[in-house]
Amino acid sequence: MAKVLAADEVRALAHLARLEIEPRDVERLAHELGEILDHVACLGEVDTAGVEPMTHAVAMTLRLRDDVPGPCLPPLDGGVVVPAIIGGD
């Protein structure tokens, strides 16, 4: 039987994820999230001894570049000016 999250836990997770959920959906999501957590717990029981870590699902050679400093951002009152990316003018 899957763990069922409390309604407060579902609302807290939605808040952290910046999701707006309808009150009528809380109970359904509590069950679905519980099933997901149970599945993740099962994955933690898999024996991965001897399995090489991987960075990608498809074998590939990463092309790396030298770490060379580039132009600096302009200073302003002890900080730096960066372009706005969310709202604003």
N, CA, C and O of each residue as an XYZ file, in Angstrom:
356
protein
N       0.853     -1.190      0.000
C       0.000      0.000      0.000
C       0.889      1.239      0.000
O       1.808      1.346      0.811
N       0.622      2.153     -0.888
C       1.422      3.370     -1.012
C       1.175      4.301      0.161
O       0.069      4.392      0.692
N       2.237      4.989      0.546
C       2.121      6.009      1.591
C       1.231      7.120      1.040
O       1.334      7.470     -0.136
N       0.382      7.662      1.860
C      -0.461      8.775      1.450
C       0.022     10.010      2.191
O       0.090     10.012      3.420
N       0.355     11.048      1.459
C       0.810     12.277      2.074
C      -0.353     12.988      2.744
O      -1.505     12.828      2.341
N      -0.050     13.768      3.759
C      -1.070     14.592      4.407
C      -1.391     15.767      3.493
O      -0.560     16.188      2.688
N      -2.594     16.285      3.626
C      -3.028     17.408      2.792
C      -2.082     18.600      2.954
O      -1.791     19.297      1.982
N      -1.604     18.834      4.175
C      -0.682     19.948      4.409
C       0.631     19.739      3.661
O       1.225     20.699      3.170
N       1.090     18.484      3.571
C       2.316     18.190      2.834
C       2.134     18.467      1.344
O       3.027     19.009      0.692
N       0.983     18.094      0.815
C       0.708     18.332     -0.610
C       0.685     19.825     -0.887
O       1.281     20.286     -1.860
N       0.007     20.579     -0.046
C      -0.057     22.027     -0.241
C       1.324     22.668     -0.096
O       1.651     23.598     -0.833
N       2.139     22.179      0.848
C       3.491     22.718      1.030
C       4.359     22.431     -0.194
O       5.106     23.298     -0.648
N       4.259     21.205     -0.728
C       5.019     20.865     -1.929
C       4.581     21.707     -3.121
O       5.415     22.160     -3.905
N       3.293     21.912     -3.257
C       2.786     22.747     -4.350
C       3.311     24.170     -4.215
O       3.685     24.800     -5.204
N       3.336     24.667     -2.989
C       3.845     26.019     -2.749
C       5.320     26.108     -3.137
O       5.723     27.056     -3.810
N       6.135     25.125     -2.718
C       7.555     25.123     -3.054
C       7.787     25.042     -4.557
O       8.739     25.623     -5.078
N       6.910     24.316     -5.251
C       7.029     24.156     -6.698
C       6.347     25.290     -7.450
O       6.317     25.305     -8.681
N       5.809     26.228     -6.704
C       5.097     27.376     -7.294
C       3.942     26.921     -8.178
O       3.712     27.460     -9.261
N       3.218     25.910     -7.685
C       2.056     25.383     -8.400
C       0.788     25.769     -7.674
O       0.724     25.726     -6.445
N      -0.201     26.137     -8.423
C      -1.509     26.417     -7.843
C      -2.366     25.168     -8.046
O      -2.596     24.743     -9.177
N      -2.835     24.586     -6.942
C      -3.673     23.397     -7.055
C      -5.041     23.691     -6.461
O      -5.177     24.453     -5.503
N      -6.017     23.084     -7.039
C      -7.388     23.245     -6.556
C      -7.584     22.380     -5.317
O      -7.027     21.285     -5.240
N      -8.362     22.849     -4.347
C      -8.619     22.056     -3.145
C      -9.155     20.662     -3.457
O      -8.859     19.710     -2.735
N      -9.932     20.536     -4.513
C     -10.512     19.229     -4.854
C      -9.459     18.234     -5.340
O      -9.713     17.030     -5.364
N      -8.266     18.732     -5.731
C      -7.215     17.864     -6.248
C      -6.243     17.387     -5.180
O      -5.418     16.515     -5.452
N      -6.320     17.940     -3.964
C      -5.341     17.634     -2.922
C      -5.328     16.151     -2.568
O      -4.254     15.558     -2.474
N      -6.483     15.543     -2.372
C      -6.538     14.133     -1.971
C      -5.967     13.224     -3.062
O      -5.214     12.296     -2.765
N      -6.322     13.486     -4.320
C      -5.806     12.682     -5.430
C      -4.287     12.807     -5.513
O      -3.586     11.812     -5.696
N      -3.781     14.038     -5.379
C      -2.341     14.251     -5.447
C      -1.624     13.601     -4.269
O      -0.490     13.144     -4.416
N      -2.261     13.552     -3.112
C      -1.659     12.905     -1.942
C      -1.387     11.437     -2.239
O      -0.336     10.912     -1.874
N      -2.332     10.772     -2.902
C      -2.155      9.358     -3.266
C      -1.098      9.200     -4.361
O      -0.241      8.320     -4.277
N      -1.160     10.052     -5.386
C      -0.220      9.939     -6.502
C       1.211     10.220     -6.051
O       2.133      9.510     -6.453
N       1.408     11.238     -5.230
C       2.745     11.551     -4.740
C       3.266     10.428     -3.839
O       4.457     10.117     -3.851
N       2.379      9.830     -3.069
C       2.772      8.693     -2.244
C       3.269      7.528     -3.082
O       4.251      6.877     -2.725
N       2.595      7.263     -4.198
C       3.028      6.187     -5.094
C       4.393      6.504     -5.695
O       5.228      5.612     -5.849
N       4.623      7.767     -6.034
C       5.917      8.165     -6.588
C       7.007      7.961     -5.543
O       8.078      7.445     -5.863
N       6.752      8.357     -4.298
C       7.740      8.184     -3.234
C       8.032      6.710     -2.979
O       9.179      6.342     -2.728
N       7.011      5.866     -3.040
C       7.220      4.424     -2.885
C       8.115      3.886     -4.001
O       9.004      3.070     -3.754
N       7.875      4.347     -5.223
C       8.676      3.898     -6.361
C      10.135      4.323     -6.191
O      11.043      3.532     -6.445
N      10.361      5.552     -5.768
C      11.727      6.042     -5.556
C      12.402      5.234     -4.452
O      13.589      4.920     -4.549
N      11.656      4.898     -3.407
C      12.216      4.081     -2.331
C      12.646      2.708     -2.859
O      13.675      2.179     -2.439
N      11.873      2.134     -3.767
C      12.239      0.846     -4.380
C      13.530      0.978     -5.182
O      14.355      0.064     -5.175
N      13.712      2.084     -5.863
C      14.934      2.288     -6.638
C      16.156      2.335     -5.727
O      17.245      1.914     -6.118
N      15.972      2.845     -4.518
C      17.067      2.903     -3.566
C      17.518      1.543     -3.089
O      18.611      1.423     -2.537
N      16.709      0.509     -3.284
C      17.044     -0.847     -2.853
C      17.785     -1.635     -3.940
O      18.242     -2.750     -3.689
N      17.907     -1.073     -5.127
C      18.572     -1.767     -6.232
C      20.072     -1.820     -5.970
O      20.686     -0.814     -5.615
N      20.657     -3.006     -6.149
C      22.095     -3.189     -5.953
C      22.838     -2.600     -7.148
O      22.739     -3.117     -8.260
N      23.573     -1.529     -6.920
C      24.320     -0.883     -8.003
C      25.820     -1.078     -7.853
O      26.606     -0.367     -8.480
N      26.225     -2.040     -7.023
C      27.651     -2.319     -6.844
C      28.258     -2.715     -8.181
O      27.714     -3.562     -8.888
N      29.364     -2.113     -8.520
C      30.045     -2.447     -9.767
C      29.496     -1.742    -10.989
O      30.005     -1.951    -12.090
N      28.478     -0.915    -10.835
C      27.910     -0.189    -11.970
C      28.639      1.147    -12.080
O      28.683      1.923    -11.126
N      29.205      1.401    -13.245
C      29.935      2.647    -13.460
C      28.976      3.836    -13.463
O      27.916      3.775    -14.086
N      29.338      4.911    -12.776
C      28.514      6.125    -12.842
C      28.517      6.680    -14.263
O      29.489      6.502    -14.997
N      27.447      7.343    -14.647
C      27.382      7.913    -15.984
C      26.837      9.333    -15.916
O      26.082      9.680    -15.008
N      27.226     10.140    -16.882
C      26.754     11.515    -16.925
C      25.624     11.702    -17.921
O      24.961     12.739    -17.932
N      25.406     10.691    -18.760
C      24.382     10.812    -19.795
C      23.892      9.414    -20.157
O      24.637      8.442    -20.027
N      22.663      9.310    -20.604
C      22.099      8.009    -20.953
C      22.709      7.427    -22.222
O      22.637      6.219    -22.449
N      23.307      8.277    -23.047
C      23.933      7.830    -24.285
C      25.437      8.064    -24.159
O      25.868      9.150    -23.772
N      26.232      7.047    -24.485
C      27.685      7.198    -24.392
C      28.159      8.306    -25.321
O      27.807      8.334    -26.501
N      28.955      9.213    -24.783
C      29.475     10.313    -25.596
C      30.750     10.846    -24.956
O      30.986     10.681    -23.759
N      31.553     11.480    -25.777
C      32.747     12.148    -25.289
C      32.407     13.619    -25.146
O      31.983     14.263    -26.105
N      32.595     14.147    -23.945
C      32.283     15.552    -23.720
C      33.382     16.428    -24.294
O      34.569     16.163    -24.104
N      32.978     17.463    -24.990
C      33.935     18.412    -25.526
C      34.092     19.528    -24.506
O      33.162     20.298    -24.266
N      35.267     19.607    -23.915
C      35.517     20.607    -22.888
C      36.335     21.744    -23.472
O      37.087     21.559    -24.429
N      36.180     22.909    -22.892
C      36.970     24.058    -23.324
C      37.808     24.527    -22.145
O      37.506     24.213    -20.993
N      38.853     25.274    -22.436
C      39.666     25.854    -21.382
C      38.838     26.855    -20.589
O      37.987     27.550    -21.143
N      39.092     26.920    -19.305
C      38.414     27.866    -18.426
C      39.173     29.187    -18.477
O      40.099     29.412    -17.699
N      38.771     30.059    -19.402
C      39.457     31.334    -19.618
C      38.518     32.461    -19.198
O      37.371     32.504    -19.643
N      38.992     33.376    -18.344
C      38.126     34.489    -17.930
C      37.756     35.359    -19.119
O      38.557     35.559    -20.032
N      36.537     35.873    -19.098
C      36.064     36.763    -20.149
C      35.857     38.158    -19.610
O      36.318     38.468    -18.512
N      35.173     39.009    -20.356
C      34.937     40.379    -19.902
C      34.100     40.398    -18.615
O      33.223     39.558    -18.413
N      34.390     41.362    -17.766
C      33.676     41.497    -16.494
C      32.399     42.307    -16.673
O      32.277     43.104    -17.603
N      31.449     42.090    -15.764
C      30.243     42.910    -15.748
C      30.578     44.269    -15.160
O      31.483     44.368    -14.331
N      29.865     45.333    -15.571
C      30.183     46.673    -15.075
C      29.852     46.822    -13.586
O      28.786     46.393    -13.145
N      30.764     47.432    -12.804
C      30.495     47.622    -11.370
C      29.529     48.781    -11.131
O      29.465     49.719    -11.926
N      28.782     48.708    -10.037
C      27.869     49.776     -9.645
C      27.707     49.727     -8.132
O      27.116     48.786     -7.602
N      28.211     50.704     -7.452
C      28.078     50.818     -6.001
C      28.492     49.535     -5.275
O      27.773     49.060     -4.396
N      29.627     48.986     -5.633
C      30.117     47.792     -4.956
C      29.503     46.493     -5.444
O      29.844     45.433     -4.919
N      28.616     46.531     -6.420
C      27.985     45.328     -6.980
C      28.205     45.286     -8.480
O      29.070     45.987     -9.006
N      27.440     44.483     -9.157
C      27.510     44.422    -10.624
C      26.116     44.596    -11.183
O      25.121     44.282    -10.530
N      26.059     45.102    -12.404
C      24.791     45.305    -13.082
C      24.540     44.092    -13.987
O      25.380     43.733    -14.812
N      23.399     43.486    -13.819
C      23.031     42.345    -14.671
C      21.704     42.634    -15.322
O      20.882     43.353    -14.754
N      21.472     42.089    -16.510
C      20.197     42.325    -17.178
C      19.044     41.654    -16.427
O      19.203     40.559    -15.887
N      17.889     42.315    -16.396
C      16.691     41.751    -15.768
C      16.182     40.596    -16.618
O      16.164     40.683    -17.846
N      15.767     39.513    -15.962
C      15.234     38.379    -16.722
C      13.792     38.079    -16.340
O      13.110     37.342    -17.052
N      13.313     38.637    -15.227
C      11.943     38.378    -14.805
C      11.218     39.705    -14.632
O      11.584     40.518    -13.783
N      10.196     39.914    -15.438
C       9.365     41.107    -15.301
C      10.175     42.384    -15.295
O      11.293     42.439    -15.808
N       9.591     43.403    -14.706
C      10.291     44.678    -14.576
C      10.437     45.406    -15.881
O      10.045     44.919    -16.941
N      11.009     46.583    -15.780
C      11.227     47.416    -16.959
C      12.642     47.327    -17.428
O      13.007     47.967    -18.415
